[in-house]
């Protein structure tokens, strides 16, 4: 089997599955498995109270590893490997979404409609797609720094907002409204026995809305995997009052 053909389908449905919907489903499944394993093993290390001594956090990961049971350490290594794979899958999906975002910000504004074929086949790196992919990498690295170095400082939610806003405004919101409007028209046509219940534009609005929502969930879960990984390799940290 030639896996390169699976990653480069010719039809619109295949491209959406490979680029966004498939990776989103895989991310959700792996994260769910990791959460189940985490709840069973309870891998959190010893509680460390942070005071004025900065050396307390410097060896925290090492101390956690040395106090972990071999079974927990092995499971942590496997889960960490799976979650790093999730992050790679998400970055792959982010590169596909970056191309689609470039299309949405260039092509449809003159026509007011979305061409799914053009959306899924648009490629080429411009400043929009490059900036979005770079922002995705920076958000992932910032999440790692946040959960390992600072403990209580969380940038995952902020990263999700920053990366999802370019998709939601204006085209995500526009397609959501268009989907609801198309659904109302489809209901009217159904009552009037019109054979064409959902127009092509309405279908495109539904697809884009589904892509934006599924990708937003996937990116939040992907950034959140850093917190799960940190749960295995650093202790629970609580900051003492000064």
ChimeraX commands (.cxc) that place a marker at each C-alpha (Angstrom):
marker #1 position 0.00,0.00,0.00 radius 0.5
marker #1 position 1.32,3.44,-0.96 radius 0.5
marker #1 position 0.68,5.65,2.07 radius 0.5
marker #1 position 1.62,8.76,0.10 radius 0.5
marker #1 position -1.56,8.29,-1.93 radius 0.5
marker #1 position -3.61,8.14,1.27 radius 0.5
marker #1 position -2.17,11.48,2.36 radius 0.5
marker #1 position -2.86,13.13,-1.01 radius 0.5
marker #1 position -6.42,12.17,-2.03 radius 0.5
marker #1 position -8.00,13.72,-5.11 radius 0.5
marker #1 position -11.57,14.17,-3.89 radius 0.5
marker #1 position -12.85,16.89,-1.58 radius 0.5
marker #1 position -14.07,14.49,1.11 radius 0.5
marker #1 position -10.73,12.71,1.22 radius 0.5
marker #1 position -8.82,15.97,1.54 radius 0.5
marker #1 position -11.02,17.13,4.40 radius 0.5
marker #1 position -10.63,13.78,6.16 radius 0.5
marker #1 position -6.85,13.76,5.78 radius 0.5
marker #1 position -6.31,17.44,6.49 radius 0.5
marker #1 position -8.67,18.18,9.39 radius 0.5
marker #1 position -11.45,15.74,10.29 radius 0.5
marker #1 position -9.30,12.61,10.46 radius 0.5
marker #1 position -6.54,14.20,12.55 radius 0.5
marker #1 position -9.17,15.75,14.85 radius 0.5
marker #1 position -10.79,12.35,15.42 radius 0.5
marker #1 position -7.40,10.72,16.04 radius 0.5
marker #1 position -6.40,13.45,18.50 radius 0.5
marker #1 position -9.65,13.07,20.44 radius 0.5
marker #1 position -9.27,9.27,20.62 radius 0.5
marker #1 position -5.64,9.30,21.79 radius 0.5
marker #1 position -6.24,12.05,24.34 radius 0.5
marker #1 position -9.21,10.12,25.73 radius 0.5
marker #1 position -7.05,6.99,26.11 radius 0.5
marker #1 position -4.30,9.04,27.78 radius 0.5
marker #1 position -6.82,10.53,30.23 radius 0.5
marker #1 position -8.12,7.07,31.14 radius 0.5
marker #1 position -4.58,5.79,31.77 radius 0.5
marker #1 position -3.80,8.90,33.80 radius 0.5
marker #1 position -6.88,8.45,35.97 radius 0.5
marker #1 position -5.98,4.81,36.63 radius 0.5
marker #1 position -2.30,5.34,37.45 radius 0.5
marker #1 position -2.57,8.76,39.14 radius 0.5
marker #1 position 0.98,9.62,38.09 radius 0.5
marker #1 position 1.24,12.97,39.89 radius 0.5
marker #1 position 4.46,13.19,41.83 radius 0.5
marker #1 position 4.94,14.40,45.39 radius 0.5
marker #1 position 3.52,17.76,46.34 radius 0.5
marker #1 position 6.15,20.49,46.37 radius 0.5
marker #1 position 5.52,23.84,48.05 radius 0.5
marker #1 position 7.37,26.65,46.32 radius 0.5
marker #1 position 8.74,29.39,48.55 radius 0.5
marker #1 position 11.58,31.78,48.00 radius 0.5
marker #1 position 14.12,29.11,47.04 radius 0.5
marker #1 position 14.23,28.82,43.21 radius 0.5
marker #1 position 16.27,25.60,43.48 radius 0.5
marker #1 position 13.07,23.82,44.53 radius 0.5
marker #1 position 11.84,23.72,40.94 radius 0.5
marker #1 position 15.16,23.06,39.23 radius 0.5
marker #1 position 15.31,19.37,40.18 radius 0.5
marker #1 position 11.56,18.78,40.37 radius 0.5
marker #1 position 11.34,16.64,37.23 radius 0.5
marker #1 position 14.35,14.55,38.26 radius 0.5
marker #1 position 12.97,13.95,41.73 radius 0.5
marker #1 position 9.60,12.96,40.30 radius 0.5
marker #1 position 11.17,10.40,37.98 radius 0.5
marker #1 position 13.29,8.84,40.74 radius 0.5
marker #1 position 10.22,8.39,42.98 radius 0.5
marker #1 position 7.96,6.90,40.30 radius 0.5
marker #1 position 7.14,3.20,40.22 radius 0.5
marker #1 position 8.60,1.31,37.22 radius 0.5
marker #1 position 5.11,0.53,35.94 radius 0.5
marker #1 position 4.08,4.15,36.12 radius 0.5
marker #1 position 7.33,5.27,34.51 radius 0.5
marker #1 position 6.86,2.83,31.61 radius 0.5
marker #1 position 3.23,3.86,31.13 radius 0.5
marker #1 position 4.28,7.50,31.31 radius 0.5
marker #1 position 6.87,6.95,28.59 radius 0.5
marker #1 position 4.31,5.25,26.33 radius 0.5
marker #1 position 1.65,7.91,26.94 radius 0.5
marker #1 position 4.19,10.67,26.40 radius 0.5
marker #1 position 5.20,9.13,23.07 radius 0.5
marker #1 position 1.55,8.92,21.97 radius 0.5
marker #1 position 0.85,12.51,22.99 radius 0.5
marker #1 position 3.95,13.79,21.18 radius 0.5
marker #1 position 2.63,11.95,18.12 radius 0.5
marker #1 position -0.69,13.77,18.67 radius 0.5
marker #1 position 1.17,17.07,18.62 radius 0.5
marker #1 position 2.88,16.14,15.34 radius 0.5
marker #1 position -0.49,15.18,13.83 radius 0.5
marker #1 position -1.95,18.48,14.98 radius 0.5
marker #1 position 0.91,20.46,13.44 radius 0.5
marker #1 position 0.34,18.56,10.19 radius 0.5
marker #1 position -3.33,19.52,10.34 radius 0.5
marker #1 position -2.34,23.11,11.19 radius 0.5
marker #1 position -0.29,23.28,7.99 radius 0.5
marker #1 position -3.37,22.20,5.99 radius 0.5
marker #1 position -5.58,24.66,7.83 radius 0.5
marker #1 position -3.02,27.41,7.20 radius 0.5
marker #1 position -3.48,26.94,3.44 radius 0.5
marker #1 position -7.25,26.99,3.83 radius 0.5
marker #1 position -7.05,30.11,5.96 radius 0.5
marker #1 position -5.01,31.81,3.24 radius 0.5
marker #1 position -7.71,30.92,0.71 radius 0.5
marker #1 position -10.53,32.19,2.93 radius 0.5
marker #1 position -8.79,35.52,3.42 radius 0.5
marker #1 position -8.06,36.00,-0.28 radius 0.5
marker #1 position -10.48,34.35,-2.69 radius 0.5
marker #1 position -14.11,34.43,-1.44 radius 0.5
marker #1 position -14.45,38.05,-0.41 radius 0.5
marker #1 position -15.22,39.09,-3.97 radius 0.5
marker #1 position -17.97,36.49,-4.45 radius 0.5
marker #1 position -19.40,35.98,-0.96 radius 0.5
marker #1 position -19.33,32.18,-1.32 radius 0.5
marker #1 position -16.96,29.34,-0.51 radius 0.5
marker #1 position -15.75,26.96,-3.20 radius 0.5
marker #1 position -14.91,23.70,-1.42 radius 0.5
marker #1 position -12.78,22.43,-4.27 radius 0.5
marker #1 position -10.70,25.61,-4.28 radius 0.5
marker #1 position -10.57,25.57,-0.48 radius 0.5
marker #1 position -9.17,22.04,-0.29 radius 0.5
marker #1 position -6.76,22.38,-3.20 radius 0.5
marker #1 position -5.33,25.80,-2.34 radius 0.5
marker #1 position -1.61,25.47,-1.55 radius 0.5
marker #1 position 1.39,27.71,-1.46 radius 0.5
marker #1 position 2.99,29.53,1.42 radius 0.5
marker #1 position 2.24,33.21,1.78 radius 0.5
marker #1 position 2.52,35.47,4.80 radius 0.5
marker #1 position -0.87,34.36,6.16 radius 0.5
marker #1 position -0.24,30.60,6.03 radius 0.5
marker #1 position 3.37,30.96,7.21 radius 0.5
marker #1 position 2.42,33.22,10.12 radius 0.5
marker #1 position -0.36,30.87,11.21 radius 0.5
marker #1 position 1.90,27.80,11.22 radius 0.5
marker #1 position 4.65,29.67,13.08 radius 0.5
marker #1 position 2.07,30.85,15.63 radius 0.5
marker #1 position 0.96,27.21,16.10 radius 0.5
marker #1 position 4.53,26.08,16.81 radius 0.5
marker #1 position 5.09,29.01,19.20 radius 0.5
marker #1 position 1.83,28.21,21.05 radius 0.5
marker #1 position 2.92,24.58,21.51 radius 0.5
marker #1 position 6.36,25.58,22.81 radius 0.5
marker #1 position 4.81,28.19,25.11 radius 0.5
marker #1 position 2.49,25.52,26.51 radius 0.5
marker #1 position 5.47,23.31,27.31 radius 0.5
marker #1 position 7.29,26.17,29.02 radius 0.5
marker #1 position 4.14,27.07,30.94 radius 0.5
marker #1 position 3.39,23.62,32.36 radius 0.5
marker #1 position 6.97,22.62,33.12 radius 0.5
marker #1 position 8.55,25.85,34.29 radius 0.5
marker #1 position 5.79,27.89,35.84 radius 0.5
marker #1 position 3.28,25.28,36.93 radius 0.5
marker #1 position 0.29,27.47,37.68 radius 0.5
marker #1 position 0.63,29.84,34.70 radius 0.5
marker #1 position -1.59,28.48,31.93 radius 0.5
marker #1 position -1.29,29.66,28.33 radius 0.5
marker #1 position -3.24,26.79,26.75 radius 0.5
marker #1 position -6.57,28.62,26.79 radius 0.5
marker #1 position -5.00,31.78,25.42 radius 0.5
marker #1 position -3.24,29.82,22.67 radius 0.5
marker #1 position -6.54,28.22,21.69 radius 0.5
marker #1 position -8.20,31.62,21.39 radius 0.5
marker #1 position -5.37,33.15,19.38 radius 0.5
marker #1 position -5.24,30.26,16.89 radius 0.5
marker #1 position -9.00,29.84,16.52 radius 0.5
marker #1 position -9.97,33.49,16.11 radius 0.5
marker #1 position -8.59,33.81,12.54 radius 0.5
marker #1 position -10.81,30.86,11.60 radius 0.5
marker #1 position -13.92,32.01,13.42 radius 0.5
marker #1 position -13.84,35.65,12.37 radius 0.5
marker #1 position -15.18,36.41,9.92 radius 0.5
marker #1 position -15.60,33.21,7.89 radius 0.5
marker #1 position -16.34,30.75,10.68 radius 0.5
marker #1 position -19.15,32.95,12.01 radius 0.5
marker #1 position -20.33,33.72,8.47 radius 0.5
marker #1 position -20.53,30.02,7.61 radius 0.5
marker #1 position -22.28,29.23,10.90 radius 0.5
marker #1 position -24.98,31.78,10.12 radius 0.5
marker #1 position -25.13,30.49,6.54 radius 0.5
marker #1 position -25.54,26.93,7.82 radius 0.5
marker #1 position -28.46,27.89,10.04 radius 0.5
marker #1 position -30.07,29.81,7.20 radius 0.5
marker #1 position -29.54,26.86,4.81 radius 0.5
marker #1 position -31.10,24.54,7.40 radius 0.5
marker #1 position -34.20,26.73,7.59 radius 0.5
marker #1 position -34.48,26.81,3.78 radius 0.5
marker #1 position -34.02,23.03,3.64 radius 0.5
marker #1 position -36.88,22.62,6.10 radius 0.5
marker #1 position -39.12,24.86,3.98 radius 0.5
marker #1 position -38.23,22.90,0.83 radius 0.5
marker #1 position -38.94,19.65,2.65 radius 0.5
marker #1 position -42.44,20.87,3.51 radius 0.5
marker #1 position -42.99,21.93,-0.11 radius 0.5
marker #1 position -41.67,18.61,-1.53 radius 0.5
marker #1 position -38.81,20.36,-3.31 radius 0.5
marker #1 position -36.25,17.67,-4.32 radius 0.5
marker #1 position -33.30,20.05,-3.80 radius 0.5
marker #1 position -33.48,20.42,-0.04 radius 0.5
marker #1 position -29.93,21.64,0.56 radius 0.5
marker #1 position -28.16,23.91,-1.89 radius 0.5
marker #1 position -24.50,23.60,-2.82 radius 0.5
marker #1 position -23.68,26.79,-0.95 radius 0.5
marker #1 position -25.53,25.53,2.11 radius 0.5
marker #1 position -23.51,22.32,2.03 radius 0.5
marker #1 position -20.30,24.32,1.79 radius 0.5
marker #1 position -21.33,26.40,4.80 radius 0.5
marker #1 position -21.97,23.24,6.82 radius 0.5
marker #1 position -18.60,21.74,5.87 radius 0.5
marker #1 position -16.61,24.85,6.76 radius 0.5
marker #1 position -18.46,25.17,10.07 radius 0.5
marker #1 position -17.69,21.52,10.88 radius 0.5
marker #1 position -14.04,21.99,9.96 radius 0.5
marker #1 position -13.66,25.11,12.12 radius 0.5
marker #1 position -15.37,23.54,15.15 radius 0.5
marker #1 position -13.53,20.20,14.94 radius 0.5
marker #1 position -10.17,21.88,14.41 radius 0.5
marker #1 position -10.74,24.23,17.35 radius 0.5
marker #1 position -11.43,21.26,19.63 radius 0.5
marker #1 position -8.40,19.42,18.24 radius 0.5
marker #1 position -6.00,22.32,18.75 radius 0.5
marker #1 position -7.19,22.83,22.35 radius 0.5
marker #1 position -6.67,19.14,23.09 radius 0.5
marker #1 position -3.27,19.14,21.37 radius 0.5
marker #1 position -2.04,22.08,23.42 radius 0.5
marker #1 position -3.51,20.46,26.53 radius 0.5
marker #1 position -1.41,17.33,25.99 radius 0.5
marker #1 position 1.53,19.28,27.39 radius 0.5
marker #1 position -0.26,19.42,30.74 radius 0.5
marker #1 position -0.84,15.66,30.68 radius 0.5
marker #1 position 2.83,15.00,29.85 radius 0.5
marker #1 position 3.91,17.32,32.66 radius 0.5
marker #1 position 1.66,15.37,35.02 radius 0.5
marker #1 position 3.97,12.37,34.62 radius 0.5
marker #1 position 7.31,14.12,34.82 radius 0.5
marker #1 position 6.95,16.89,37.36 radius 0.5
marker #1 position 5.33,17.06,40.83 radius 0.5
marker #1 position 2.21,18.91,41.74 radius 0.5
marker #1 position 3.32,22.41,42.61 radius 0.5
marker #1 position 1.65,24.81,45.01 radius 0.5
marker #1 position 3.08,28.25,45.61 radius 0.5
marker #1 position 3.40,29.39,49.19 radius 0.5
marker #1 position 2.28,32.85,50.23 radius 0.5
marker #1 position 5.10,35.34,50.53 radius 0.5
marker link #1:1,2 radius 0.2
marker link #1:2,3 radius 0.2
marker link #1:3,4 radius 0.2
marker link #1:4,5 radius 0.2
marker link #1:5,6 radius 0.2
marker link #1:6,7 radius 0.2
marker link #1:7,8 radius 0.2
marker link #1:8,9 radius 0.2
marker link #1:9,10 radius 0.2
marker link #1:10,11 radius 0.2
marker link #1:11,12 radius 0.2
marker link #1:12,13 radius 0.2
marker link #1:13,14 radius 0.2
marker link #1:14,15 radius 0.2
marker link #1:15,16 radius 0.2
marker link #1:16,17 radius 0.2
marker link #1:17,18 radius 0.2
marker link #1:18,19 radius 0.2
marker link #1:19,20 radius 0.2
marker link #1:20,21 radius 0.2
marker link #1:21,22 radius 0.2
marker link #1:22,23 radius 0.2
marker link #1:23,24 radius 0.2
marker link #1:24,25 radius 0.2
marker link #1:25,26 radius 0.2
marker link #1:26,27 radius 0.2
marker link #1:27,28 radius 0.2
marker link #1:28,29 radius 0.2
marker link #1:29,30 radius 0.2
marker link #1:30,31 radius 0.2
marker link #1:31,32 radius 0.2
marker link #1:32,33 radius 0.2
marker link #1:33,34 radius 0.2
marker link #1:34,35 radius 0.2
marker link #1:35,36 radius 0.2
marker link #1:36,37 radius 0.2
marker link #1:37,38 radius 0.2
marker link #1:38,39 radius 0.2
marker link #1:39,40 radius 0.2
marker link #1:40,41 radius 0.2
marker link #1:41,42 radius 0.2
marker link #1:42,43 radius 0.2
marker link #1:43,44 radius 0.2
marker link #1:44,45 radius 0.2
marker link #1:45,46 radius 0.2
marker link #1:46,47 radius 0.2
marker link #1:47,48 radius 0.2
marker link #1:48,49 radius 0.2
marker link #1:49,50 radius 0.2
marker link #1:50,51 radius 0.2
marker link #1:51,52 radius 0.2
marker link #1:52,53 radius 0.2
marker link #1:53,54 radius 0.2
marker link #1:54,55 radius 0.2
marker link #1:55,56 radius 0.2
marker link #1:56,57 radius 0.2
marker link #1:57,58 radius 0.2
marker link #1:58,59 radius 0.2
marker link #1:59,60 radius 0.2
marker link #1:60,61 radius 0.2
marker link #1:61,62 radius 0.2
marker link #1:62,63 radius 0.2
marker link #1:63,64 radius 0.2
marker link #1:64,65 radius 0.2
marker link #1:65,66 radius 0.2
marker link #1:66,67 radius 0.2
marker link #1:67,68 radius 0.2
marker link #1:68,69 radius 0.2
marker link #1:69,70 radius 0.2
marker link #1:70,71 radius 0.2
marker link #1:71,72 radius 0.2
marker link #1:72,73 radius 0.2
marker link #1:73,74 radius 0.2
marker link #1:74,75 radius 0.2
marker link #1:75,76 radius 0.2
marker link #1:76,77 radius 0.2
marker link #1:77,78 radius 0.2
marker link #1:78,79 radius 0.2
marker link #1:79,80 radius 0.2
marker link #1:80,81 radius 0.2
marker link #1:81,82 radius 0.2
marker link #1:82,83 radius 0.2
marker link #1:83,84 radius 0.2
marker link #1:84,85 radius 0.2
marker link #1:85,86 radius 0.2
marker link #1:86,87 radius 0.2
marker link #1:87,88 radius 0.2
marker link #1:88,89 radius 0.2
marker link #1:89,90 radius 0.2
marker link #1:90,91 radius 0.2
marker link #1:91,92 radius 0.2
marker link #1:92,93 radius 0.2
marker link #1:93,94 radius 0.2
marker link #1:94,95 radius 0.2
marker link #1:95,96 radius 0.2
marker link #1:96,97 radius 0.2
marker link #1:97,98 radius 0.2
marker link #1:98,99 radius 0.2
marker link #1:99,100 radius 0.2
marker link #1:100,101 radius 0.2
marker link #1:101,102 radius 0.2
marker link #1:102,103 radius 0.2
marker link #1:103,104 radius 0.2
marker link #1:104,105 radius 0.2
marker link #1:105,106 radius 0.2
marker link #1:106,107 radius 0.2
marker link #1:107,108 radius 0.2
marker link #1:108,109 radius 0.2
marker link #1:109,110 radius 0.2
marker link #1:110,111 radius 0.2
marker link #1:111,112 radius 0.2
marker link #1:112,113 radius 0.2
marker link #1:113,114 radius 0.2
marker link #1:114,115 radius 0.2
marker link #1:115,116 radius 0.2
marker link #1:116,117 radius 0.2
marker link #1:117,118 radius 0.2
marker link #1:118,119 radius 0.2
marker link #1:119,120 radius 0.2
marker link #1:120,121 radius 0.2
marker link #1:121,122 radius 0.2
marker link #1:122,123 radius 0.2
marker link #1:123,124 radius 0.2
marker link #1:124,125 radius 0.2
marker link #1:125,126 radius 0.2
marker link #1:126,127 radius 0.2
marker link #1:127,128 radius 0.2
marker link #1:128,129 radius 0.2
marker link #1:129,130 radius 0.2
marker link #1:130,131 radius 0.2
marker link #1:131,132 radius 0.2
marker link #1:132,133 radius 0.2
marker link #1:133,134 radius 0.2
marker link #1:134,135 radius 0.2
marker link #1:135,136 radius 0.2
marker link #1:136,137 radius 0.2
marker link #1:137,138 radius 0.2
marker link #1:138,139 radius 0.2
marker link #1:139,140 radius 0.2
marker link #1:140,141 radius 0.2
marker link #1:141,142 radius 0.2
marker link #1:142,143 radius 0.2
marker link #1:143,144 radius 0.2
marker link #1:144,145 radius 0.2
marker link #1:145,146 radius 0.2
marker link #1:146,147 radius 0.2
marker link #1:147,148 radius 0.2
marker link #1:148,149 radius 0.2
marker link #1:149,150 radius 0.2
marker link #1:150,151 radius 0.2
marker link #1:151,152 radius 0.2
marker link #1:152,153 radius 0.2
marker link #1:153,154 radius 0.2
marker link #1:154,155 radius 0.2
marker link #1:155,156 radius 0.2
marker link #1:156,157 radius 0.2
marker link #1:157,158 radius 0.2
marker link #1:158,159 radius 0.2
marker link #1:159,160 radius 0.2
marker link #1:160,161 radius 0.2
marker link #1:161,162 radius 0.2
marker link #1:162,163 radius 0.2
marker link #1:163,164 radius 0.2
marker link #1:164,165 radius 0.2
marker link #1:165,166 radius 0.2
marker link #1:166,167 radius 0.2
marker link #1:167,168 radius 0.2
marker link #1:168,169 radius 0.2
marker link #1:169,170 radius 0.2
marker link #1:170,171 radius 0.2
marker link #1:171,172 radius 0.2
marker link #1:172,173 radius 0.2
marker link #1:173,174 radius 0.2
marker link #1:174,175 radius 0.2
marker link #1:175,176 radius 0.2
marker link #1:176,177 radius 0.2
marker link #1:177,178 radius 0.2
marker link #1:178,179 radius 0.2
marker link #1:179,180 radius 0.2
marker link #1:180,181 radius 0.2
marker link #1:181,182 radius 0.2
marker link #1:182,183 radius 0.2
marker link #1:183,184 radius 0.2
marker link #1:184,185 radius 0.2
marker link #1:185,186 radius 0.2
marker link #1:186,187 radius 0.2
marker link #1:187,188 radius 0.2
marker link #1:188,189 radius 0.2
marker link #1:189,190 radius 0.2
marker link #1:190,191 radius 0.2
marker link #1:191,192 radius 0.2
marker link #1:192,193 radius 0.2
marker link #1:193,194 radius 0.2
marker link #1:194,195 radius 0.2
marker link #1:195,196 radius 0.2
marker link #1:196,197 radius 0.2
marker link #1:197,198 radius 0.2
marker link #1:198,199 radius 0.2
marker link #1:199,200 radius 0.2
marker link #1:200,201 radius 0.2
marker link #1:201,202 radius 0.2
marker link #1:202,203 radius 0.2
marker link #1:203,204 radius 0.2
marker link #1:204,205 radius 0.2
marker link #1:205,206 radius 0.2
marker link #1:206,207 radius 0.2
marker link #1:207,208 radius 0.2
marker link #1:208,209 radius 0.2
marker link #1:209,210 radius 0.2
marker link #1:210,211 radius 0.2
marker link #1:211,212 radius 0.2
marker link #1:212,213 radius 0.2
marker link #1:213,214 radius 0.2
marker link #1:214,215 radius 0.2
marker link #1:215,216 radius 0.2
marker link #1:216,217 radius 0.2
marker link #1:217,218 radius 0.2
marker link #1:218,219 radius 0.2
marker link #1:219,220 radius 0.2
marker link #1:220,221 radius 0.2
marker link #1:221,222 radius 0.2
marker link #1:222,223 radius 0.2
marker link #1:223,224 radius 0.2
marker link #1:224,225 radius 0.2
marker link #1:225,226 radius 0.2
marker link #1:226,227 radius 0.2
marker link #1:227,228 radius 0.2
marker link #1:228,229 radius 0.2
marker link #1:229,230 radius 0.2
marker link #1:230,231 radius 0.2
marker link #1:231,232 radius 0.2
marker link #1:232,233 radius 0.2
marker link #1:233,234 radius 0.2
marker link #1:234,235 radius 0.2
marker link #1:235,236 radius 0.2
marker link #1:236,237 radius 0.2
marker link #1:237,238 radius 0.2
marker link #1:238,239 radius 0.2
marker link #1:239,240 radius 0.2
marker link #1:240,241 radius 0.2
marker link #1:241,242 radius 0.2
view
